[in-house]
Amino acid sequence: MHLALFLIFGVVCVAGAVNLLIQTHPIQSALSLIVVMASLAVEYLLLGAEFVAAVQVIVYAGAIMVLFVFVIMLLNAGEEEHSQGSHIALLLGLPSLMLVGVLLTWSVMHQSTASVSIGSLYGDPKTIGKLLFSQYLLPFEITSLLILIAIMGAVVLASKPEVTPVGPDSSLASGKEN
Amino acid sequence: MVPLSDYLILSAILFACGIIGFLMKRNIITIFMSIELMLNGVNLSFVAFASQWHALSGQIFVFFVMVVAAAESAVGLAIIIAVYRTRDTLNVDRVDLLKL
């Protein structure tokens, strides 16, 4: 049962990730990324990480992706243009890709890891919260400082630049930015 | 019972898809989404290892990664808006000068 759920949602996850690469329009890539995140939340639930699964849905699939979709709509992002590939990248990339592939398959073949028993580690919000406010209190507080800095940085970066009195062109350019 | 290696393979596939998107995509927003995909792949391996070693600190680390990713995406999307204002394009091939 667990293996079946893992396989189903793993396939959905990989399909969403591949679809992100195939699609040329950013909004379709964003929607497939939401599929990836939702199926990853199920994988977290299978591992017993309840709190992480909830945060994955609320923060990642909720807040971050809404921000992405909002920016895509705001900038009216259209179809992607293709660039010409470089020959050096092809020449260097293909052998290194094969090398990495051989290394990866070798390491997957020659491993002996135990199975993860489902739900053996129960990460419910109560336990995580107790740990966060006792053992990991300092990192938690530093994170709040980081978020405060990020808010200020985002506001400063996204706010409209002040119109510098250079000439008639600058005021015309700032008027177009709306 | 799911082998730990299956979780790690899934995580590696997600991370590889993120790298491919980061290198091949030309739209700056899609590149940014590829970075989020890579972070998700790393998070999955964190949770899988936390289950393997019976250590809840792995899940707490995932929580911190998510918080930092949220802050990063807020700042990054603000930078994207600023780039679009000055260049009128989202194609990274056309954003090749530090100064206009």
Interface residues (C-beta under 8 A of the other chain):
Chain A: H2 L3 F6 G10 C13 V14 A17 V18 L20 L21 P26 S29 A30 L33 V36 M37 L40 E43 Y44 L46 L47 G48 A49 F51 V52 V55 Q56 V59 Y60 A63 I64 L67 F68 V71 I72 L74 L75 A77 E80 E81 H82 S83 L104 V108 Q111 T113 A114 S115 V116 S117 I118 S120 L121 G123 T127 I128 L131 L132 Y136 P139 T143 L146 I147 I149 A150 I151 G153 A154 V155 L157 A158 K160 P161 E177
Chain B: M1 V2 P3 L4 S5 D6 Y7 L8 I9 L10 A12 I13 L14 C17 G18 I20 G21 M24 K25 R26 N27 I29 T30 F32 M33 S34 E36 L37 N40 N43 L44 V47 A48 A50 S51 Q52 H54 A55 L56 S57 Q59 I60 V62 F63 F64 M66 V67 V68 A69 A70 A71 E72 S73 A74 V75 L77 A78 I79 I80 I81 A82 Y84 R85 L90 N91 D93
